Amino acid sequence: MALARSFALSLVGVEGQLVEVQCDISSGLPGLTFTGLPDASVTESRDRVRSAVVNSGATWPNQKITVALLPADLRKVGSRFDLALAVAVLAGTGAVPAGAVADVAWIAELGLDGRLRPVRGVLPSALAARRFGVTRVVVAAANAAEAALVPGVQVRAAESLADIIGWLTGDGPAVATAEPPDGPPADAGGEPDLVDVAGQTAAKRALEIAAAGGHHLSMVGTPGAGKTMLAKRLPGLLPALDDAAAMEVTAVQSVAGLLGDRPRLVRRPPMQAPHHTTSLAALVGGGSYLARPGAISLAHHGVLFLDEAPEFAPAALDALRQPLEDGFVVLHRSGGAVRYPARFQLVLAANPCPCGQPSRSCICPAQQRRRYDQRLSGPLLDRIDLRVRVDPVRHGELFGGGEPRETSAAVAVRVAAARAAAAQRWAGHWRLNADVPGSALREGHWRLPRAALRPASAHLESGSLSARGFDRMLRLAWTIADLAGKDAPDAGDVGEALFHRTGQLRTWAA
């Protein structure tokens, strides 16, 4: 009897779990038996791995092979266990040294000819290996650049199982060590600039406040007024992602298979703009057995832009309510529950009515306008911090008249300074003003004077401002003060926050 082990990584969402692959080879009826909750794709690997071993020049043992995938109560899904299984069997037969196989994570799918094929989610797998103390990882050559993005992990990449056998036995060259890719990041390049937007002073101000505090934004206006142009320029106002946030965003894109052939850490905040025909599963995540990430997770630490928001299915829109509050989404399917990060800035754009014309030219019946407004539910709109009316651009503004236009770079400097002030103030607790719970702003050291809050209190008493809306108004006031370089909001800042919260769209829930 011979016993050998190797390590693989199981992936549920973006969370990796170290799996110990134990292989026991003993006398008995020849065959391979799995234990440890393997799914069909794992049990099918017995024939795939056997052909790969034989076609790589090694001998498959004509004995009883028992493979335990531990922990045994964790469901194992996918073909990512192929390479770990192959090297464990080879170590059990003595074809390769057992000590060289143990304490290494092996992550690759095997072809029948022994070639190593890439798998999705290699970056979060390498992160999980590091978290569990396994600092050596072997992957397919096509996954080398992605795995090498994880610091503190030695990554080796091979083209075939034969190369690995030659390396482990000393009969061939060593498998190459992968290095982090150099060159510009994958998302480098030009972005839409705010200088292209004519007029819309109030909307630009709201966009700057949204960027500085991480606030959600809605824009209502006639077609062609610039709502989409403004929304697409929001990511350009946001600072680059730090290492932790960049790793989270890149891990989600790795699971979704979106990193491409030259993966880089995603340093720019991502933007997702799904079409209004997008299904609920595509928006929040879904699929059979185990759910895949949706647009809200792909927009993690970035912007989710819903153009023509009232045209989205009401169920899809209301499904955003929980992620907006929690910053993550939990999806339950037959294969188990999957949790994906979903901390994004929501930007809604809508026409004032189905015809989209100004009120003086609108031909929509009152009942039709009311139904159109009701497609955006009150509970969803109550979670939107800023509401802005985007009016048509005047002739003089369109042809260069009026105030000089600011570039995205100039506004981004103010946004970065405001975010730095907020991060210093909330150090050790929260990152952005939008993350601060209302109780922290209504009580204790950060409570504003009663005189500054008097107008907002009146709205709260009259019912035109909900308790949640009051807290969100306070967060807006702190962001406005940060943009002005103040230590705390004054009555003017609270007034502007109240205006952005309640003064634009009377028909929307405040």
N, C-alpha and C positions, 0 to 999 in steps of 0.2 A: 504494500500500500504506500502511496506517495501523496503528500499534501502540499499545495502551494497556494499563494494568494497574490492578488493584485488589487488595485483600486480603480473604481470608475466614479462618475458623477451622475446622479439623477437630478433632473431639473423639473421643478413644478413652478410654472410662471417664470420669475426671475430669481427664484430662491433655489440654490443648489444644495444637495445633500450627498455627503460622501457615502459611497457604497463599497463595502469590502466584498471582493469576489474570491470566494474560497473554492478550490478545485480539489476533489479527492478522486484518485485513480486507484481502483482495486480490482481484484479478480471477480468475475461474474459475467452475466450476459452483457455483451458489448452494447453500448448505447450511452446517451447523454441525458441526464435527468436534472431538471431545475427545481430549486426550492426558493421561496422568498418573494412570492407574488409577482412573477413575471407576466407581462401581457403577451398577446399573440406575436407582436413584432420581436420580442425577446426570445420566445421559444423557437421561432422560426430561424433564429441565428445558428442553431445547431448545424444545419446543413450548409449555411453560408460560411461559417467559420471553418468547418471541416474541409470544404473545397479550397478555401483560402490557404489553410495550413499545407495541404497536399500540393497545391500549385505553387507554393513558395519553396518547395524542396524539402520540407520536413515530413515526418511520419506521424500519422494520426494513430493514437493508441487503440488497439483492438481489445479494449477492456471496458469495464463499467466506469463511467465518469459521472460523478455527482457534483453539481455546482450549486453553492449556496450564495445567494445575493443578500447581504446583511446591511442594514437591519431588515429582518424578514417581514415586518409588518408594513413596510413602505412599498407602495406600488411602483414597479419598474416599467417604464414605457420607452419605446423607441429602439433604434439600432445603435445608439451611442455606447452600448456595452460590448460591442463586437471585439474590439481590440483588447480590452481588459480580459475578456474570456479567452481569447486565443493565446495570449502570453501566459495566462495562468495554467492552461492545459499544457503548453510547451514546457513550462517550469515544472509541472507535475511529472512529466515524462523524463525530465533531465536533459531535454534538448537545449535549454538555456538555463543559466544559473538562477536558482530561485531567489537568491539575495538581490540580484540585479533587477528583478521584476517587482519585488515588494517595495512598499513605501513610495511608489510612483503612481500617478494618476494617468490612465490611458484612455484617451477620448477620441474615438474615430469609428466610423462604419467601415466594414470590409466588403470589397467586391469578391466575386468568386475567383478572380485571378490573383487575389492577394493585395490589390491596390488599396491604399487608405483613402477613404472618401470623407469629405467634410460633413459636419453636422451643424445644426443651428445651436445658438446659445453657448458657444465656446467661451466667450468672455465671462458671463456670469458663472460658468462652470469653473474657470480658473480662479475667479474670486472666491468661490466656495472652497476650492482646494486649499487656498492660502489660509482661509479662516479656520479650517480643520487641521492646519499644521503640515499639510503636504505641499512641499515647495518645488517639486519636480513634476512636470507634466509633459506628456508626449501626445502630439496631435497630428492630424493630416497636414501635409504641406500647404494645402489651400486654406487652412485655419491658422497658420503660423503667425501671420501679422496681427490677427485679432487677439490671439492668446497672449502675445508678447506685449500688449497694451497694459497688462496687469503687472505692476511693480512687485518685486519680492518673490517672483516665481520664475524658475528656470524652465524655459520652454524649448523642447526639441521637436523637430518636425521631420517626418519621413514620408517618402512616396509610396512605400510598399512594406508589407510584412516581411518580405525577404530581406530588405535593408535592415529592419530591426533585428532579425535573427542574426545576421552577419555582425551587427554592432555588438549585440549582447554576448555572442560567442567569441568575439575577437577575430573572426574570419573575414570581416569586411570593415570598411571605414566607419568612423563614428557618425551617428546621425547628427546633422547640423543643428546648432543652437540658434533659435530664432531671436532676432533683435527687433526692438520697437521700430515701426516704420518712420522714416524721416520725410521731410518735405512738408508742404502746407497741409492743414487739416482738410478733411473731406468737405467741410461746409464753407471753406474759404471762397471768397469771390464777392462780386458786387451785390448789394442789397438795394431795394427800392429806397429812395431818399425822400425825406419829408419836404425838401425844397421844391419838389415837383407838385405839391398840393397848393393850389391857388386859394386864397381866402381861408375861410373856416377857422378863424381865430379861436372861437370858443371850443370847437371840436379838437383842435390841436392842443389847447390847454388841458382838456380832459384826457387826451392821449398821454400827455406828459405826466399827469398825476397818476394815471393808471400804471405807467411804466415805473414810476418812482416808488409806489407803494405795493405793487402786485395786485391791484384792484381789478375787479371785473367791470366790463364796460358794455353799454348798449347804445346804439346809434339808430335813430329813426329819421328818415328824410326821403325826399323824392328821388327817383332814379337819376343817376348822373351827377349827384351832388358831391360825391367823393367819399362815400362810406367805405367802399372796398379799398380804395387807395389808402385811406387812413389806416385801416386795419392791417394791411400788408406791411405798413411801415412801423408797426409796433415792435416787432422783434429787433429791428435796427436800433431802437432806443434802449434796449436792455443790455446790461453788461454781460461779458462772456462768462460762461459757467465755470465755477471753481472745480477742482479735481474731483471732489466727491459727487457733485451734481453731474459733471460730465460723464463719470463712470456709470451713474444710474441711468442716464439717458442713453448712453451707448449700449448698456446691457439690454434695455428694452428693444432697441433696434436690432441687436444681435438675435434675440429670441424671435423677432418678427422676420429675420432674414433680409434686412434692408441695408446692411453695411457694405455690400458690394465686394469687388475684388481687391480694393485698396482701402482697407478699414483704417479709420483714424478715430481718436476720441472726438466726440461731438462737443465742440466748444461754444457754438452759437446756439441760443435758445431755439428749439425747433418750432415750426408752425404747421398745424394741420388745418386744412380748410375743406372738410368733406362736403359733397354735394347734398342738396336738400332731399334727394331720394335715398340717401344712405339709410341702411337698416339699423335697427337697434343693436344687433350683434356687431355690425361693423363700427358703430359709434363707441360703444362701451366695452366691446370685447365679446367673443363668443366662439362657437364651433362645437362639434361633437366631441364627446369623451372628456377632453381637457380643453378649456377655453383658451383662445389666442388673444393677444392684446389688441385693443381697438384704438380708435383715433384719440380718445382721451388719454390713453397711456402713452401713445406715440408723441403726444404734446406735453408730456411731463417736463416740468421746469421751462415750459414755453407757452405758446399761445394756441388756443383752439378757437377758430373763427367760423362762425355759422352765418353765412350770408343767406339772405331771404329766410330768416329764422322762422317766421310763422308758417312757412311751407314744409318744415320738418314735421314728421309724425309726432303728435303730442306725447305719446308714450316714450319716444326716444328723447325728447326734450326733458321730460320729467325724470328720466333715469339719470340725468346729470346732477340732480339735487344732492344726493348722498355724496358722490365724489367731490362736489364743490365744498362741502363741509369738512370731509375727512381727509382728502388728499390721496385717497386710494380707492380701489374698487375690488370687491370680492365676488367672484363668479363661481357659481355652483353648477357642476355638470355631473354626468354619471361616473366619470373617472375621479371625481373629488372636487374640492374647492381650490381655486387659484386666486391669489392676490397679486394685483398689479398696481404699481404706483400711478397716481393720476393727479398730481398737483400742478394745475395749469391755470392760465388766465383765460377766462371766457370772454369773447367779444361777439356780441350779437349785432346784426344789421338787419333792418326791416324797412319796408315802405310804410307810409302812414295808413294806407288802405289798399285793397286789391288792385285798383286802377293805378295807384302810385302818383296821382296828380295832386298838386296843391289843393288846399281846402276850397279855394274859390272856384276851382275848375273840376272838382271831384264829382263824378256821376254815380258813385256807389250809394245804394240805399242805406239808410241808417242801420237796418238789421244786418246787412251784409258787413258793414264796417264793424259792428259789435262782435259778430262771429269771428272776424279776422283778428280783432284785438284779443279775444278770449283763447286763441290758439296758443298764446304764451301765458301759461298759468301764473296766478299771483304768487304761489310759493317759489317758483323759479325766479320771477322778476324781483322778489324780495331779497334774493341773494346777489343781485347785481348792484354794485356800489355806485357806479356813475351812469347817469342817463343824460344823453345829449341829443339835441335837435340839430340835424345837419340841413341847413337851408341851401337853396340853389345859389351858386356862385354868381356874383354880380359881374357885369361886363368889364368894368374897370379893373377888378381884381384878377380876372382871367387873363387880361392882356398886360399885366405887369404893374398895374397901379396899386396904391395902398402901401402898407408897411413892407419893408424888405423881408423876404422869406428866410427862415432859419433852416440850416441843414440838420440832418439827423445827428451828425457828429456833435454839433453845438448843444443840442438838447440832451444828448446822451451824457455829456459832461455834467450837466445839472442833475440828471437822474442818478448818475453814479455817486455824486456828492450827497444827495438826499438818502440814498440807500446806505451809504457809509455811516451817516449820522444815525439812522434808525438801527443799524447793526450794532453800533457802539452803545446806544441807549438800552437796547434789549439784549445785550451780550449775555450768552449763557442761557437764554430763554427762548427768544424768537429771532427770526431772520428778517422778516418784513413786517411793515405795519399791518398788512392784511392778515398776518398770522396771529396777531395779538388778540386774545380773548377779550370780549367786552367787559367782563368783570374786572380785569386788570386796569381798564381805562376809567371805570366808573367809581372805583374805590381806591383808597390808600393814596400813595405818593403821586400817582399820575392823574388823579381826579382834577378836572378843570374847575375854575371858579364858577359859582352859580350864575353870576352876571353874564359870563360868556356863553353859558348853555341855555339862557332864558328862552330865546326863540325856538330852539330845538325842543325844549321841554314843552312848549306850547303845542307844537306839532304832535308830540307824543301824547299829550293829554287829550287832544281832539281826535286822536285815532288816525290821523293822516300819516303817521310815522309809526311803524311797528317797533317792538323792542329790539328785534334783530336789525331793523333799519337804523335805529338810534345808535347801536354799537358800530355799525358800518359807517355812519356819518362821523363818529368820533375818530375812527381810523383814517378816514379821508382828511379830517382836520389836521391830524398829526403829520400826514404826508405833505399837505400844503405848507405847514410850518417848516418842515424839513427842506422843502424846495426854496423857501425864503430865508433859510439859515437861522431860524428862530429856535430857542430852547424849548418852547411850548406854544401851542396854538393860542391865539387871542380871539376876541369876538369876531374880527374880520375873517379869520381863517374858518371859524365855525360857520359863519354866514355863507361863505363860498361853498363849503362842504354841504351845507343844507340846500343851497341852490342846485348843486350838481345832483343831489339825491332826490329832491322833490319838485324842483321848479321847472322842469322841462316837459315832462309827459304826464299830464294830469290823469289820463285814463289808465296809467299803469299803477299797479299796487306799490305803495311806498312803505 
